Amino acid sequence: MADIAYIFPGQGAQFVGMGKDLYDNFPAAKEIFDKANSLLKIDLKKICFEGPQEELSTTANSQPAILTMSVAALKVCEASGFAQNFTPKFSLGLSLGEYTALVAAGSISFEDAVLLVRKRGEFMEEASRKNPGKMACILGMELNAAEELCKGLGCEIANLNCPGQIVVSGKTNNVELLASLAKDKGAKRVLTLDVSGPFHSSLMTGARDKLKDYIDKVQFTAPKMNFLSNVDAKFQTDPAVIKENLIKQVNSRTLWEESIRAVAAAGIKTYLEIGPGQVLKGMLKKIDPKLEVRNFGAAGDFSAPSPTQAPAS
């Protein structure tokens, strides 16, 4: 059996219709979506399956929606024959995806996680209303140059996702000014992200403080597989440290590239991206083209060859 790593997407991966084919075809997925509806007291299934996109993309909805869809896909993966062909050794996720990774690693229950990320989303929305802002992705700029540009414009580095891609966060006017100046400083392109606030920046400090009060009441246990934290790209086993890092993550930069390099250095060559979209696959190919990434987010993915099987010629 092949040793693999689970990787889970973060906010922005959502799309209308996500998870419906899993719900219709797999009892394990249906159980997770039904449970989320019951716990959240909202029709999350309808929001995921029918939209509209504007409702799905609100932070308070998209976070529990992505976690629920990702856990549903994970349960299908574990219940299928695919689970017999690999051994999951690592579990990690990008930003919001870190909560899904902790569910997969047995550190937190799905029930606690879905309620927790719903609150996380609500707190982040509230902070965004008080401190309006946005995020942008700078392509093709060196980190030192991006940091200098941010420093002069009151923006902050939010995500270091992969080589040549730096996400910045800040007040709306500041990010827009940065985008207009970045090309003159060496950037190839700047893309505004479809998010509702200046996430992973000091403007989210209010959300961080409220999350701390809530997360302190949630029970975490030591992960049953190797888990890496977003904020330090280090392996973590202590539930207290994991909690503290989840709190820090709200207004700190995420270190996705560094985290993947740590897992690759441990000898993992195969990664299962579980959940909506294929954003992480693109990032991993830029981090190391030799890494194999398989996606599990749709019913058809479970009829494809397993990670240890070559496709028919």
Secondary structure in CASP SS format (residue, H / E / C, confidence):
PFRMAT SS
TARGET T0000
AUTHOR 0000-0000-0000
METHOD secondary structure of the structure
MODEL  1
M C 1.00
A E 1.00
D E 1.00
I E 1.00
A E 1.00
Y E 1.00
I E 1.00
F E 1.00
P C 1.00
G C 1.00
Q C 1.00
G C 1.00
A C 1.00
Q C 1.00
F C 1.00
V C 1.00
G C 1.00
M C 1.00
G C 1.00
K H 1.00
D H 1.00
L H 1.00
Y H 1.00
D H 1.00
N H 1.00
F C 1.00
P H 1.00
A H 1.00
A H 1.00
K H 1.00
E H 1.00
I H 1.00
F H 1.00
D H 1.00
K H 1.00
A H 1.00
N H 1.00
S H 1.00
L H 1.00
L H 1.00
K C 1.00
I C 1.00
D C 1.00
L H 1.00
K H 1.00
K H 1.00
I H 1.00
C H 1.00
F H 1.00
E H 1.00
G C 1.00
P C 1.00
Q H 1.00
E H 1.00
E H 1.00
L H 1.00
S C 1.00
T C 1.00
T H 1.00
A H 1.00
N H 1.00
S H 1.00
Q H 1.00
P H 1.00
A H 1.00
I H 1.00
L H 1.00
T H 1.00
M H 1.00
S H 1.00
V H 1.00
A H 1.00
A H 1.00
L H 1.00
K H 1.00
V H 1.00
C H 1.00
E H 1.00
A H 1.00
S C 1.00
G H 1.00
F H 1.00
A H 1.00
Q H 1.00
N H 1.00
F E 1.00
T E 1.00
P E 1.00
K E 1.00
F E 1.00
S E 1.00
L E 1.00
G E 1.00
L C 1.00
S C 1.00
L C 1.00
G H 1.00
E H 1.00
Y H 1.00
T H 1.00
A H 1.00
L H 1.00
V H 1.00
A H 1.00
A C 1.00
G C 1.00
S C 1.00
I C 1.00
S C 1.00
F H 1.00
E H 1.00
D H 1.00
A H 1.00
V H 1.00
L H 1.00
L H 1.00
V H 1.00
R H 1.00
K H 1.00
R H 1.00
G H 1.00
E H 1.00
F H 1.00
M H 1.00
E H 1.00
E H 1.00
A H 1.00
S H 1.00
R H 1.00
K H 1.00
N C 1.00
P C 1.00
G E 1.00
K E 1.00
M E 1.00
A E 1.00
C E 1.00
I E 1.00
L E 1.00
G C 1.00
M C 1.00
E C 1.00
L H 1.00
N H 1.00
A H 1.00
A H 1.00
E H 1.00
E H 1.00
L H 1.00
C H 1.00
K H 1.00
G H 1.00
L H 1.00
G C 1.00
C C 1.00
E E 1.00
I E 1.00
A E 1.00
N E 1.00
L E 1.00
N E 1.00
C E 1.00
P C 1.00
G C 1.00
Q E 1.00
I E 1.00
V E 1.00
V E 1.00
S E 1.00
G E 1.00
K E 1.00
T H 1.00
N H 1.00
N H 1.00
V H 1.00
E H 1.00
L H 1.00
L H 1.00
A H 1.00
S H 1.00
L H 1.00
A H 1.00
K H 1.00
D H 1.00
K H 1.00
G C 1.00
A C 1.00
K C 1.00
R E 1.00
V E 1.00
L E 1.00
T E 1.00
L C 1.00
D C 1.00
V C 1.00
S C 1.00
G C 1.00
P C 1.00
F C 1.00
H C 1.00
S C 1.00
S H 1.00
L H 1.00
M H 1.00
T H 1.00
G H 1.00
A H 1.00
R H 1.00
D H 1.00
K H 1.00
L H 1.00
K H 1.00
D H 1.00
Y H 1.00
I H 1.00
D C 1.00
K C 1.00
V C 1.00
Q C 1.00
F C 1.00
T C 1.00
A C 1.00
P C 1.00
K C 1.00
M C 1.00
N E 1.00
F E 1.00
L E 1.00
S C 1.00
N C 1.00
V C 1.00
D C 1.00
A C 1.00
K C 1.00
F E 1.00
Q C 1.00
T C 1.00
D C 1.00
P H 1.00
A H 1.00
V H 1.00
I H 1.00
K H 1.00
E H 1.00
N H 1.00
L H 1.00
I H 1.00
K H 1.00
Q H 1.00
V C 1.00
N C 1.00
S C 1.00
R C 1.00
T E 1.00
L C 1.00
W H 1.00
E H 1.00
E H 1.00
S H 1.00
I H 1.00
R H 1.00
A H 1.00
V H 1.00
A H 1.00
A H 1.00
A C 1.00
G C 1.00
I C 1.00
K C 1.00
T E 1.00
Y E 1.00
L E 1.00
E E 1.00
I E 1.00
G C 1.00
P C 1.00
G C 1.00
Q C 1.00
V H 1.00
L H 1.00
K H 1.00
G H 1.00
M H 1.00
L H 1.00
K H 1.00
K H 1.00
I H 1.00
D C 1.00
P C 1.00
K C 1.00
L C 1.00
E E 1.00
V E 1.00
R E 1.00
N E 1.00
F E 1.00
G C 1.00
A C 1.00
A H 1.00
G H 1.00
D H 1.00
F H 1.00
S H 1.00
A C 1.00
P C 1.00
S C 1.00
P C 1.00
T C 1.00
Q C 1.00
A C 1.00
P C 1.00
A C 1.00
S C 1.00
END
